[in-house]
Amino acid sequence: MNICLFSNDEISKPLPRKDERAEHIIKVLHKKAGDTFTAGIIGGESGVARITAIDDNGISFEFTAGGNGKPLAPFDMIIGFPRPIQLKRLLRDIAALGVGRVYLTGTDLGEKSYMQSTLVERGAAYKMLLDGTVQAGSTHVPELFLFKTLDECLNSIEGELKTSSDKTARFALDNVNPACSLNKALGESQSVKRVIAAIGSERGWTDRERRLLESTGYVRCGMGERIMRTETAATVAGAIILSGLGII
């Protein structure tokens, strides 16, 4: 836990002793009254919390803001719905990278039962995004959107882009006859303010989806000859794109 995150309502209240954050502060960090720990408000500023008291009821502290909380990158990802266990790892890792928005979508070749998972409905998906945010020492949690089909997903995103003046680069990761490498596509994208990368489910894209992506302005890019799992491809693509944007 590289930062202890609180909601706006929690930041001015004692932290209950049984809360996992309190247990981490006491049992792992071995903090006591007078000590400080890194803290932040979800979606807001980061700073330092000074412990004023620890008793049976919990931890009382005073928070002093002092940072921007490491804002998210102007980089969004479209992800073909993977297996639930893969989805947990994927969400945590791309949140740690600082991806701004995550669009989870059903695909032509994707397993339909994955979309019926209670992972998203019961808040576990948000928990993974929050875990990745904490790992990064950030306060900003990526937004999560769900779509039944790639068609719906792309239509929604294009609707958003119509209201934005930022130049956006669109890439679709594909190991079947890609037009170029992701590195080359990034190098040819001048004055880009935002990047959207689409990664298919385990079985990849269909020809119909490839045509759809291309007609919507997505350049089909490759990342070498090796076939990766969805969560691996997401992390690798994320690192390449963030490097291209000069963020890492």
N, C-alpha and C positions, 0 to 999 in steps of 0.2 A: 504494500500500500504506500505509494509514493506521494500521495496527497489525500487528505481526509475531506471528502466532499459533503456539503450540507445544502439543504434547500433553504430558500429565503426564510421560511418559518422556523427552521431548526437552528439557524446560525446564532440566534439570541437566547436560546434555551439550553439548559443542562442536557448533556448527552447521557441517556439511560445506561446504567452499568452493564446491562445484558446486551446492549447493542454491539454488533460485531466490530464497529469502529472503536467503541470504548475498550473492548477486549484487546484489540490490536494495540491501541495506545498504551494500555497498562501492561499487558503480558508480553508483547513483542518489542515495543519501543521502550518499555520500562520507564515511562514518564511519571513524574510526580508533580505536586503543586509547585508552581513557579517555573516549570519547564515550558518549552514551546514546541509546537509541531506545525508542519505545513498544512494549510487548510484552504478551502475555497468554497464559493457559492456556485452551485450547478448553473451553468450558463452565464456566469458572471465573473467577478474578480477573484484572484487568488491572493493569498497573504499568509499571515502567521497568526496562530491561535496560542494565547498564553493561558495555561491552566491556573485557575484561581483556587480551586478546591477539588478534592476527590473524596467522596464518601460513599455510603451504601446505596445512595440514590443514583449516583452517577458522577460525571465530570462536568464541572462548571468552568467556563473559559471565556476569554475576551478575544474577539477576532479583529485584526487590523489588516485591512486590504492594502495591497501594494503592487499588484501585477495584473496583467490582462488575461491570465489563465491559459495562455498558449492557444490563440484562436485556431479554428479549423481551417484547413487548406481549401482553396477554390477548386476542389477536385471531388467529383462524385462518381459513384460506381453503380452500374446496373449488374445485378448478379442473378444468374439462373438458379432457381431454388435448389440447393444441395441437400444431402442427407442432414437430418436434424443435428447429429453429433458433429458433423463438419461445420454446420452453420454456426454453432456456438463458438468454435475456434476462429472461424472466419470473422465474425462480428467483433470479437475481442481484439484480434490482430489489426484489422483495418481501422478500428477506432483508435488504437494506439498510434497508428500512422498519421491520424488526423484527417481522414476522409470526411468531407462535409455532409454528404447525403448518401444513403444506401437505398437503392431501389431493388427490392426482391421481387422477382417475377417468375411466373410459370413459363415454360418453354415447350416447343413442339415435342422434343425428345425427353423432357424432364419427367421424372416419376411423379404422377399426380398426387399420390398419397402423401408426399413430403409437405405439400401445401396444407394438408389437414392437420399438421402437427400443432399441438397446443403450446409449442415453444413461444410463439409470438403472442398468442392470446393471453397467456398467464404471466406475461411480463418477463420471461426468462431472456428473451432477445434483448430487451432494454438493459437487463442486468449484465449481459455480456458486453454491450456497448459501454456501459458504465465502468465495468472492470477494465476495459481497454483504455478508457479515459483516465482512470486512476493510475494505471500502469505508466501512462505517458506523463503523469504529473500535471494534467490539464484539468480545466473545469468545464470544457465544452464537449457535450455529447452529440455525436452525429445524429441527424434525423433519419428515421426509418419509414419507408413507404412500401406498400404491398400491392401487387398487381397479378391478375390471373393469367394474362398473356403479355407477350412482348409488344404486341400491337398497342394494347392499352397503356403500357408503360411509356413507350416512345411518344404516343400522342399527348400524354400528360406532361412529359418533359418539354416537348416542343411548345406546348401552351405556355409553360413557364418562361421559356427562352424568348418568346415574343415580347414579353414585358421587360426584358433586360437589354441594355445597350452593350454589355460586355461581349467581346469576341470569344466564342467558345469553340474549342477543338473537340471533335467526337472520334473516338477510336473503338473499334470492335475487335477484341482479341480472338484470333482464329488460327488454328494450325493447318487448315486446309486451303492451300493456294492463297496465302495472304498477299496483299499488294506490295507490302514492304515490312521492314522490321518496325517495332514500336519506337526504337531509338531514332530511326530515320524519320518517321512520321512526326515525332516531337521536334526534331531539328528543323523540319520544313514548316512548322507552325509558328508564324511570326506574330508578335504582339498579342498573344493569347492571354486572356484574363481568367479563363475557366476551362477545365478539362473534364470530359465525361468519358468513362471507359466502360465498355460492356463486356462481360465475361459469361459465357454460356454455362449450362449445367454439365454434369459429368460426360454426357454423350455429345456435347457440342451443339452447334447450330445446324438447322436444316437449310437446304438451298433457298427455301421460301424466306426464312428469317434473314439469310445473308442478303437477299435482294431487298428486303424491307429495310435493313440497317443501311445498306448503301444508298437507297433512295431517300433516306432521312439524313444523309450527310456523314455517315460513319465510315471512316477509312478502316478497312480490314487489315489488321497488323498481326505480325507473328513475334514470338519470343524464343526463337530457336526451334529445333526439330523435336525436342523431347516433349512428351505429352504429360501435362501436370494435372493434379487434382485441382478442383475449383478453388479451394482455399489457398493452395500454394500459388496458383496463377494470380489470384487476387493480391496476395502479398508481394509477389515479384513485380507485377504490373504497377502496383502502388509505389514501390520503391523507385522504379525506373521513372515514373511520371513525376514524382516529387523531386527527384534529382534533376529532371529536365526543367522543372519550374524554378529550380534554384533554391528549394526549401531544405533539402538535405544534401 
